């Protein structure tokens, strides 16, 4: 199925959209995976069917990306899924762009001037890939911290996100009491990693002393390099590494949780500070905690493909509405490409998803279709159809 056909199928389940919006969105999704050069309004008009003004006008209008992407996930993903929340830095110059500020760049390992998107995606644990759900610019209101903004966004979208999955995976930045408490209040089971200096306590399970005062709750601090094996069970990870999991109290999140401790070698015969992962589901076993946290990284591949191939970091927009539309459209185009050409395919297990190949194929198709229309060639003739298919695949790595 082509991206255009798949987009049309999903839009049929959104009857509130006008015919003009449907036609534009179908055209835009194909254009984003076909376009060569910069992803700005002028180049869209050069390659597309509409004027520059038309693209600007449509980008300024609202579109329900969360509903669209949720329908895409329900129709193409397996039953085992998890929600991943991960902010991503976008480079942006200028002085008048909405939301311009200083944000943490993971690639540069420093705070830089630019934009940040706060994105939710769905990771299909069966097919091991991420699908975009919704993104919003990180723009805290007056008196609101970054963490307050992230919590407010989670609370706002939790109703729709819970219909997809109750598992929420986030990185170590969010292993703080206020975010964990908010996620639990919304109804999520949270999986994350703790900071290296996180303090853990053993839970006291002995008999009551019968003395006055508060009963004993803790039984000493956890020394990560010298674990009590009566509390922590040993298991092997998928790559053969030895890890330990047990139920303890985490000081930073103010609750007891299932913790997984993975020792880290320093490459010189010694040991570094162990990595500590946790789940708010105390019944979840250690291997599943690690697998869920590892799945979180699929979101990074989604962002990478959108930045490299669908113009996520090349917005010419400056207004709030156009930036919001552009960010979600770029990420949605990658998800549509996955659903149309990778998910549930017979050869899926034999090769990894390649957005570069899909981009090459659609670029060839887009240009060749123009030639066919201009020169009046009949693509259905037997002599032409085979040659045209060869031209469609020209330049693909896995043609």
C-alpha positions in Angstrom: 0.0 0.0 0.0 1.3 3.5 -0.9 1.6 6.3 1.7 -1.2 8.2 -0.2 -3.6 5.3 0.0 -2.8 4.6 3.6 -3.3 8.3 4.6 -6.7 8.3 2.7 -7.8 5.1 4.6 -7.0 6.7 8.0 -8.7 10.0 7.1 -11.9 8.2 6.3 -12.2 7.4 10.0 -12.1 11.2 10.7 -15.4 12.4 9.2 -15.2 15.9 10.7 -12.5 16.9 8.2 -13.4 18.9 5.1 -12.7 17.5 1.6 -10.1 20.2 1.0 -8.2 19.4 4.2 -8.2 15.7 3.3 -6.8 16.3 -0.2 -4.1 18.6 1.1 -3.0 16.3 3.9 -2.8 13.3 1.5 -0.8 15.4 -0.9 1.5 16.7 1.9 2.4 13.3 3.3 3.5 12.0 0.0 5.4 15.3 -0.8 7.3 15.2 2.5 8.8 11.7 1.7 9.5 12.8 -1.9 10.9 16.3 -1.6 14.5 17.0 -2.4 16.2 20.1 -1.0 15.1 22.3 1.8 11.7 21.8 3.6 10.4 25.3 3.4 7.3 26.8 1.9 9.0 28.0 -1.3 10.4 24.5 -2.1 7.1 22.9 -1.2 5.4 25.0 -3.9 8.1 24.2 -6.4 7.6 20.5 -6.0 4.0 20.4 -5.0 0.6 21.2 -6.5 -0.2 24.3 -4.6 1.1 27.8 -4.3 3.4 29.0 -1.4 0.5 30.9 0.1 -1.7 27.8 0.2 0.9 25.8 2.1 1.3 28.6 4.6 -2.4 28.8 5.1 -2.9 25.1 5.7 0.1 25.0 8.1 -1.6 27.6 10.2 -4.8 25.6 10.6 -5.4 23.0 13.3 -5.2 19.3 12.6 -5.9 16.4 15.1 -2.6 14.6 14.8 -3.0 12.6 18.0 -6.3 11.0 16.7 -4.8 10.4 13.3 -1.7 8.7 14.7 -3.7 6.7 17.2 -5.8 5.3 14.4 -2.6 4.5 12.5 -1.2 2.7 15.6 -4.4 0.7 16.2 -4.5 -0.5 12.6 -0.8 -1.5 12.2 0.8 -2.2 15.5 0.7 -5.3 17.6 -1.1 -5.6 20.9 2.0 -5.2 23.0 2.9 -1.5 23.0 4.3 1.2 25.4 4.1 5.0 25.4 7.5 6.8 25.3 7.9 10.5 26.2 11.1 12.1 25.1 11.9 15.8 24.4 14.2 16.6 21.5 16.3 19.7 20.8 16.0 21.4 17.4 18.5 24.0 16.2 16.8 27.3 15.2 18.3 30.8 14.6 16.6 34.2 14.5 15.0 36.4 17.1 11.2 36.2 16.4 10.4 32.5 16.3 7.8 31.3 18.8 9.2 29.3 21.7 12.8 30.2 21.0 15.0 29.6 24.1 17.8 27.6 25.5 17.4 23.8 25.8 19.5 20.8 26.5 21.0 19.2 23.4 21.8 15.5 23.9 24.1 15.4 20.8 26.2 18.5 21.9 25.9 17.6 25.6 25.2 21.2 26.5 22.5 23.8 26.6 22.0 25.5 23.3 19.8 28.2 21.7 16.9 26.7 19.7 13.6 25.0 20.0 12.5 21.8 21.8 9.7 19.5 21.0 8.0 17.4 23.7 7.1 14.2 21.9 5.0 11.2 22.7 5.4 8.1 20.5 4.2 4.5 20.7 6.8 1.7 20.7 5.5 -1.6 19.2 7.3 -4.1 21.4 6.4 -7.0 19.0 7.8 -5.3 15.9 10.4 -3.3 17.8 9.8 0.1 16.3 8.4 3.5 17.3 5.4 5.3 15.8 4.7 9.0 16.3 1.7 10.1 18.3 1.9 13.8 19.2 4.4 16.5 19.7 4.2 20.0 21.2 6.7 22.8 21.5 8.2 23.1 24.9 7.1 26.6 25.9 6.5 26.9 29.7 4.1 29.6 30.8 5.0 32.3 33.2 5.9 30.9 36.6 6.0 27.3 35.2 9.2 25.2 35.3 10.1 22.7 32.6 9.0 19.8 34.8 5.6 21.6 35.4 5.2 21.9 31.6 5.9 18.2 31.0 3.5 17.1 33.8 0.7 19.4 32.5 1.2 18.0 29.0 1.0 14.4 30.3 -2.1 15.1 32.3 -3.8 16.8 29.3 -3.2 13.9 26.9 -3.4 11.0 29.4 -7.0 10.1 28.5 -6.1 9.4 24.8 -2.7 7.9 25.6 -4.1 5.3 28.0 -6.3 3.9 25.3 -3.1 2.8 23.5 -1.0 1.6 26.5 -0.7 2.0 30.3 3.1 1.6 30.2 5.0 4.9 30.1 8.8 4.9 29.5 10.9 8.0 30.2 14.6 8.7 30.7 16.5 9.5 33.9 15.6 13.2 33.9 12.0 12.2 34.8 12.9 9.9 37.8 11.7 12.6 40.2 8.9 12.4 42.7 6.6 15.0 41.1 6.7 13.4 37.7 6.4 9.8 38.9 3.5 10.8 41.2 1.7 12.6 38.3 2.1 9.6 36.0 0.7 7.2 38.6 -2.2 9.6 39.3 -3.0 9.5 35.6 -3.1 5.7 35.6 0.3 4.9 34.0 2.9 2.3 35.0 6.2 4.1 34.8 9.5 2.6 33.7 12.7 4.7 34.0 16.3 4.9 35.0 17.6 6.4 38.3 20.5 8.9 38.6 23.8 7.4 39.5 23.7 9.0 43.0 20.2 7.7 43.8 19.7 6.4 47.3 17.9 3.1 47.9 16.8 1.5 51.1 16.0 -2.1 51.9 12.5 -2.7 53.2 12.2 -4.1 56.8 10.4 -7.4 56.7 11.3 -8.7 60.2 9.0 -9.1 63.2 7.5 -6.2 65.1 9.5 -5.2 68.2 6.4 -4.3 70.3 8.0 -1.1 71.3 6.3 2.3 71.3 6.6 4.6 68.3 6.6 4.2 64.6 7.2 0.7 63.3 10.5 0.0 61.6 10.2 0.6 57.8 13.8 0.4 56.4 16.5 -2.1 56.9 19.6 -0.1 55.9 20.9 1.6 52.8 21.5 -0.5 49.6 25.2 -0.7 48.7 25.1 -1.2 44.9 28.5 -2.9 44.9 27.6 -5.3 47.7 23.9 -6.4 47.3 22.1 -8.7 49.7 21.2 -11.8 47.7 18.3 -12.6 49.9 16.6 -9.5 48.5 18.1 -9.2 45.0 17.7 -12.1 42.6 20.3 -12.6 39.9 19.4 -13.0 36.2 21.1 -12.7 32.8 20.2 -10.0 30.3 19.8 -10.7 26.6 23.5 -9.9 25.9 24.7 -12.2 28.7 25.3 -9.4 31.2 24.6 -10.3 34.9 21.9 -8.1 36.5 20.0 -8.1 39.8 16.4 -7.2 40.6 14.6 -6.7 43.8 12.0 -4.7 45.7 13.4 -1.6 47.6 12.5 1.9 48.6 13.7 4.7 46.3 14.3 8.0 48.2 14.1 10.3 45.1 10.6 9.1 44.1 9.4 8.5 47.6 8.0 5.0 47.0 8.9 1.3 46.9 9.5 -0.1 43.4 10.9 -2.9 41.4 14.6 -2.1 40.8 17.1 -3.6 38.4 20.8 -3.0 39.0 23.2 -3.7 36.2 27.0 -3.6 37.0 29.1 -1.7 34.5 32.7 -2.6 33.6 35.1 0.3 32.9 37.1 -1.5 30.3 40.2 -1.5 32.4 39.4 -4.5 34.6 37.5 -2.4 37.1 33.9 -1.4 37.7 32.0 1.8 37.2 28.9 3.0 39.1 26.1 0.5 38.3 23.1 1.5 36.2 19.8 1.4 38.2 16.4 1.0 36.4 13.0 0.8 38.1 9.3 0.2 37.5 6.4 1.4 39.6 4.8 -2.0 39.1 6.3 -4.0 41.9 5.3 -7.3 40.3 7.1 -6.7 37.0 10.2 -8.9 36.6 13.7 -7.6 36.0 14.1 -8.7 32.3 10.8 -6.9 31.4 11.9 -3.7 33.1 15.2 -3.7 31.1 13.4 -4.5 27.8 10.9 -1.7 28.3 13.6 0.8 29.0 15.6 -0.4 26.0 12.5 0.1 23.8 12.6 3.8 24.8 15.5 4.3 22.4 13.3 3.5 19.4 11.9 7.0 19.8 15.4 8.4 19.0 15.4 6.6 15.6 12.1 8.1 14.8 13.5 11.6 15.5 16.6 10.9 13.5 14.7 9.8 10.4 12.4 12.8 10.6 15.4 15.2 10.9 17.3 13.6 8.1 14.5 12.8 5.6 11.2 14.7 6.3 12.5 18.1 7.4 11.8 18.1 11.1 14.7 20.5 11.8 14.2 22.7 8.7 11.0 24.6 9.5 10.7 28.0 7.8 7.8 28.7 10.2 7.9 31.3 13.1 4.3 31.2 14.4 3.1 28.8 17.1 0.4 27.2 14.8 2.7 26.6 11.8 5.5 25.2 13.9 3.1 22.9 15.6 1.8 21.6 12.3 5.3 21.2 10.8 6.7 19.3 13.7 3.8 16.8 13.8 3.6 16.5 10.0 7.3 15.6 9.6 7.1 12.9 12.3 3.8 11.6 11.0 5.2 11.2 7.5 7.9 8.8 8.9 5.2 6.7 10.8 3.2 6.5 7.6 6.3 5.3 5.7 6.8 2.6 8.3 3.2 1.5 8.3 3.0 1.3 4.5 6.3 -0.3 3.7 7.7 -2.1 6.8 5.2 -3.1 9.5 3.6 -6.5 9.1 5.6 -7.2 5.9 6.8 -10.7 5.0 10.4 -9.6 4.8 10.3 -7.4 7.9 12.5 -9.8 10.0 15.1 -10.0 7.2 16.0 -6.3 6.9 15.8 -3.2 9.1 13.6 -0.2 8.3 15.3 2.2 5.9 13.7 5.6 5.6 16.5 6.5 3.1 15.3 3.8 0.7 11.7 4.9 1.0 12.7 8.5 0.4 14.7 7.5 -2.7 11.8 5.4 -4.1 9.2 8.1 -3.6 11.5 10.8 -5.0 11.9 8.7 -8.1 8.2 8.1 -8.4 7.3 11.7 -7.9 9.7 12.9 -10.6 8.8 10.1 -13.0 5.1 10.7 -12.7 5.7 14.3 -13.7 7.5 13.1 -16.9 4.7 10.6 -17.6 2.1 13.3 -17.4 4.0 15.9 -19.4 5.0 13.5 -22.2 1.7 11.6 -22.3 3.3 8.2 -21.7 1.0 5.2 -21.0 2.5 3.5 -17.9 0.2 0.5 -18.2 1.7 -0.7 -21.5 3.7 -3.9 -21.0 6.8 -2.5 -22.5 6.7 0.5 -20.2 5.5 -0.9 -16.9 8.7 -3.0 -16.2 11.0 -0.2 -17.1 9.1 2.3 -15.0 9.4 -0.1 -12.0 13.1 -0.2 -12.5 13.3 3.6 -12.5 11.2 3.8 -9.3 13.8 1.7 -7.5 16.9 3.5 -9.0 19.4 4.4 -6.3 17.8 2.3 -3.5 20.2 0.4 -1.3 17.8 -2.6 -1.0 16.1 -2.4 -4.4 
